[in-house]
């Protein structure tokens, strides 16, 4: 690789009003290096602009459990009431790759059919459960229609057919 040399200029006697005369080597050096220097200037300008834009951005706090925005006017008019849905009466949670019964609602069909907290739901109506949302969507349904649930309790397989009903969960209050 050829070593770059700094440009050379001819010395001009002091007091001369003439501009310096550039040597052929100086002109060659400028032709080779000015595009490189211009590229560095453009990159530096882009970097400064990016930093300026980033410093203008104000970070918003991130909530661990984000909740939907609350309309302050409707909050004062809100009367908390129990969560009402049709299903079998269980609250589910995702634990690793398993859907587990977190809680059985008192008086629900699930409680009457001996579903316990900690049971792992494996299938709903012969279809393997993928996640909590999938299980909830398939367990909830029309009142009076049975749903078949295969679950595991302490490595013991249980097969339950439970008839869906109206569920009133007094512990989970929602605004209606």
C-alpha positions in Angstrom: 0.0 0.0 0.0 1.3 3.4 -1.0 2.0 5.8 1.9 0.2 9.1 1.7 2.2 12.2 1.8 1.2 15.7 2.9 0.9 18.3 0.1 3.9 20.5 -0.7 3.7 24.1 -1.6 6.3 26.4 -3.1 7.7 29.0 -0.8 6.7 32.5 -1.9 9.0 35.4 -1.0 7.5 37.7 1.7 5.8 40.8 0.6 4.7 39.3 -2.7 1.0 39.9 -3.6 0.8 36.7 -5.7 -1.2 33.7 -4.6 0.8 30.6 -3.7 1.5 28.3 -6.7 0.4 24.8 -6.0 2.7 22.0 -7.1 1.4 19.1 -9.2 1.7 16.8 -6.1 -0.5 19.2 -4.1 -3.2 19.2 -6.7 -3.1 15.4 -7.0 -3.3 15.1 -3.2 -6.4 17.4 -3.1 -8.1 15.4 -5.9 -7.6 12.2 -4.0 -8.6 13.4 -0.5 -11.3 16.1 -0.8 -14.1 13.6 -1.6 -13.0 11.6 1.4 -13.0 14.7 3.6 -16.4 15.7 2.2 -17.8 12.3 3.1 -16.6 12.7 6.7 -18.2 16.1 6.9 -21.5 14.7 5.6 -21.4 11.8 8.1 -20.6 14.2 11.0 -23.5 16.5 10.0 -25.9 13.5 9.9 -24.7 12.4 13.3 -25.2 15.8 14.8 -28.7 16.1 13.3 -29.6 12.6 14.7 -28.4 13.6 18.1 -30.3 16.8 18.0 -33.5 15.0 17.0 -33.0 12.3 19.7 -32.4 14.9 22.4 -35.8 16.6 21.4 -37.7 13.3 22.0 -39.0 13.0 25.5 -39.5 9.4 26.6 -42.9 8.5 27.9 -43.1 6.3 31.1 -43.9 2.7 30.3 -46.4 0.9 32.6 -45.7 -2.7 33.6 -49.4 -3.5 33.1 -50.7 -1.0 30.5 -54.4 -0.2 30.9 -56.7 1.5 28.4 -57.1 5.3 28.7 -59.8 6.2 31.2 -62.5 8.8 30.4 -62.5 10.9 33.5 -66.1 12.0 33.0 -67.5 8.5 32.9 -65.5 7.4 35.9 -67.6 9.5 38.2 -70.8 8.1 36.7 -69.5 4.5 36.8 -71.1 2.0 39.1 -68.9 -1.0 39.7 -70.7 -4.3 39.1 -69.7 -7.9 39.0 -68.2 -9.4 35.9 -70.9 -11.4 34.1 -70.1 -13.8 31.3 -71.3 -17.2 30.0 -68.9 -20.1 30.5 -67.9 -22.6 33.2 -66.6 -20.2 35.8 -62.9 -20.4 35.9 -60.2 -17.7 35.8 -57.2 -19.0 33.8 -53.5 -18.0 33.7 -50.5 -18.8 31.4 -47.7 -20.6 33.3 -44.8 -21.3 30.9 -46.5 -23.3 28.0 -49.5 -24.4 30.1 -52.9 -23.0 30.7 -53.7 -23.4 34.4 -56.8 -22.7 36.4 -56.0 -19.8 38.6 -59.3 -19.7 40.5 -62.7 -21.4 40.3 -65.6 -19.0 40.8 -67.9 -20.0 43.8 -71.2 -21.5 42.7 -70.1 -22.0 39.1 -70.4 -25.2 37.0 -66.6 -25.6 37.3 -66.8 -25.7 41.1 -69.8 -28.1 40.9 -67.7 -30.4 38.6 -64.7 -30.4 41.0 -62.3 -28.2 38.9 -59.6 -26.9 41.2 -57.1 -24.2 41.3 -53.9 -25.5 39.8 -55.5 -27.9 37.3 -53.9 -27.7 33.8 -56.3 -27.5 30.9 -55.0 -29.7 28.0 -57.9 -29.9 25.6 -61.2 -28.1 25.0 -63.7 -30.0 22.8 -61.0 -32.4 21.5 -58.7 -29.5 20.4 -55.4 -28.9 22.2 -55.2 -25.6 24.1 -52.6 -23.2 22.6 -52.7 -20.3 25.2 -55.0 -18.6 27.6 -56.9 -16.6 25.0 -57.5 -19.7 22.9 -58.8 -21.6 25.9 -61.1 -18.7 27.0 -62.5 -18.3 23.5 -63.4 -22.0 23.3 -64.6 -22.4 26.9 -67.0 -19.5 26.8 -70.1 -19.9 24.7 -73.9 -20.3 24.7 -75.6 -21.0 27.9 -76.8 -24.6 28.3 -74.3 -26.0 25.8 -71.9 -28.6 27.2 -68.1 -28.2 26.7 -65.7 -31.1 27.1 -62.5 -30.3 28.9 -59.5 -32.6 29.4 -57.3 -31.5 32.2 -54.4 -32.8 34.3 -54.2 -32.7 38.1 -51.0 -34.1 39.6 -50.2 -36.0 36.4 -53.7 -37.6 36.5 -55.8 -37.1 33.4 -59.4 -36.0 34.1 -62.1 -35.8 31.4 -65.0 -33.4 32.3 -68.1 -32.4 30.4 -69.5 -29.2 31.9 -72.6 -27.3 30.8 -72.1 -23.6 30.3 -74.0 -21.2 32.4 -74.2 -17.5 33.3 -71.3 -16.7 35.5 -71.4 -13.8 38.0 -67.9 -13.0 39.5 -68.4 -10.8 42.5 -64.7 -10.5 43.1 -63.9 -8.9 39.7 -65.8 -5.7 39.5 -66.1 -3.9 36.2 -67.6 -0.6 35.2 -71.0 -0.9 33.4 
